[in-house]
Amino acid sequence: MSCHSTDKLGEVLMSLEVLLKNSPWMIGLNAAEQNKVRTDIQVKHIPVEGFVCRRGQAADYWFGVISGVVKINNVASNGKSTTLLGLAPGSWFGEGSLLKEESRRYDASTLRDSELALMPKSTFLWLMDHSIFFNRFLISQLNKRLGQFIGAMENERLLDVDARVARSLAALFDSWYPQQTMMLKISQEEIGQLAGLSRQRVNSALKVLEACGLIRVNYGEIHVLDLDKLSTFYSAGE
């Protein structure tokens, strides 16, 4: 039993180390700052459809996605749910609430079993006080988030379904580990949740994108062949 636990722990720590190694903010920290991050950070397993955080909760952590897929969404008073963003491994999120010192304004939940890295708020603020590099990363991160949400408005109001699926997929790969191939284990139903579409309509859109040479679809997997073209895709009919 103890041997199995040690092996499992080793897998989690290895996955966390890969996340940290490929996080652009981590490489700019000095040795003492990196050691503090590794000491303070926690790893949490969250099952499929589990909540990472809830709207109205205190913002106590900065989150990193080690494995799985996380979606950011809000639920209106009439019960309608709107997905704002999908997050693949390599992504960090939740800095806005920490910076504004306010409660969470959205729900974050998992689309499949996921491992999350949790950096305590105190460590996050300590890095801001000690690292100019970390602050520059946060400015870039906030600017990227602004672009993503503006893009989401464009997707909803101006783009057809094929283009909405293309942009939703491209956004997932924005923070992908540099040494990894552009592949994500995700089902058509999960893509539909991110794009606000039915599984059947997602299936049709994926066939269009595959025919254009932008992706390759395997069972439960999407391989991106041209991220730049995928992120700017417009269908021929527009």
N, C-alpha and C positions, 0 to 999 in steps of 0.2 A: 504493500500500500504506500509506504513512504517513498519507494523508488518511483512509482507512478506519479506521485505528487511532485517530486523533484523534477521529473521530465516535463510535466505540464507547466510548472513554474518557469522552467527554462524556455519553453516555447513562448510564453507570454512575454518574458523579459526580452527575448530575441526580437519579437515583433515590435515591442515598444522601442527598442534600440534602433531598429530600421526606420521607424517613424521619426525619431529624433534626429538620426543621422541625415535624413533627407528633408528635414524641415529647414527652410531657408533662414529663419531667424536664429536657429541653434548654432549654425556654423560661424556666426559673427560674435558669439559670446566668448569670453575668456574662460580659462580652465575652472576658476572658482565659480563663475556663474553657471557653467555647464554642470558642475558637480551638484550645485544646489538644486537645479532643475531635476536631475536624476534622483536626488534624495527625496524631494518633496512630492514628485508626481505620483499619482495613483493610477492603477489599471482596473477597469470595471467591465465585466461582461454584462451585456443587456440583451435579453432574448428578443426574437422577432416581435414587432409591434409593441415593444416596451418603450417607456418614456425615458429619454435622457434628461430632460427638464420640462417643466410645465409653466405655462403662462401664469404670471403672478407670483412665482416662486422667487426667493432671494437669489441673486446672482453670486454664487460662491465659487464657481470654477470656470476656467477656460478649457474648452474641450478639443481633443484631437482624435480623429478617426483612425484607429489602427487597422481594423478590418470591418467588413460589412458595408451597409449603406444607411445613411441617416437623412431624414427629410425634415425640413423646417416648415411648419404650417400653422395656420390660425383657423379657429372655428368661430363663425359669426353667431349672433344671437338666435338666428333661425336654424342653426345646426349645420349650415353649409360649411364645408371645410375647403380651404384654399392652400395648396402647396406653394410655398414661396421659393424654395431652394432645395436641391439635392446635394448631398455631400458624400464623396467617395473617400477611400483610404488616402491619407496624406493631407486631408483638409483639417484646418483648425477653425473653430467658430465660437461665438459667444462673447467676443471682446467688447462689443458695443455696450451691452448692459453693464459690464465691469467698469468701463470708462465713464459711463454716465451715472454709475452708482444707483441704478434703479432695478426694480424687479424685472424678471423676464417678460417680454412682450409677445412671446410666441411659444408654441410647443415644439419640441424636438423629439422625434421618435424614430425607431429603427424599422427598416423594411425587411431586414433579415437579422439573424444572430450577429451581434457586433461586439467588438472590443473597443473601448474608449479610454483615452488617456485624460485624466483629470488633473489639471494644474490648479492648486488652490489660489484663491484671489490674492492672498498675502504674497505669494511667490510672484504672481503676475505683476502686482504693483511694485514689488521689490525690483524686478527686472526693469520696469519703467524708470525707476529712480537711479539705476546703476548702468544701464546700457543705452547709449545713443543708437546703436545698431538695431536694438529691439524696437525702439520708438520709430525708427525709419520704416521698419517692417510693418508696424501697425498702421502707419499712414498709408502705405501701399495696400495693405489688406482692406482698410476701410474704403479706399478708392475703388478697389476691385469689387467689393460688395455693392457699392453704389452703381457701378456699371452693370452688375448682374441684375439688380432690381429694375433698373431702367430697361435693360434688355427683356426682362420678364414682362414688363408692360407692353413693349413692342410685340413680343411673341403673342400675347393675348389679343391685342387690338389690330395688328397689321398682318400677321403671318398666317398662312394656311397650315393645315394639320401636319403635313410632311415636314415643313420647316420648323414647326414647334417641337416636334420630336427630335429633329436634328440638333437644334439649339439646346434642348434639355440634356441630350447625351453629351454634347461638347462641354457644357458647364460642369458636368461630373468629372471630366478628365482634366480640368484646369489645374488642379494641384497634384497630379499623379506623380508617384515616385519616379525620379528621372531614369533609373536603370531598369524600370519595368517596361514590358511591352504594353501597348495601349489596349488592355483587355479588362473588362469588368464582368464579374458574375452577377447577372441581374436578369430577372424574368421580364417578359413583355407586360405582365400585370403590374410589376413594380415600376416600369417605365411609364405605364399609363397613370399611375398614382402621381408621379412627378410632373407629367405633362397635362394632367387633368383630362385624360382621354380613356376610352374603352380599350380593352386588350385587343379586340378585333381591329380597331382603327390603328393602333400602334403596329400591329402585324403588317397591315397594308403599307404604312409609312416606312417601316424597316425594309420592306422589299424594294421600295423606290430608292432608298438610300444605298442599299446593297447593289442595285442595278447601276447606280451612278459611280460605283467604285469607292464609296466613302467608308463603308463598314463591311465586316463579314459577320454573319450571324450563325452561331452554333447554339445547340440546346443549352439554355440558361447562361449564355455568354454573348457579349458583344465585343468584337475586335474593331478598333478604330484604325482605319488605313490612312486617312488624311484629316487630321484634326482642324487645320486651318479652313479647309473647304467646308467641313461639317459645321463649324461655328458661324459661317457666313452663308449657309445654304438658302437658296430660294428655289422653289419648284419652277419648272418650265412654264407652268400655266399662269404664273404671276406677271 
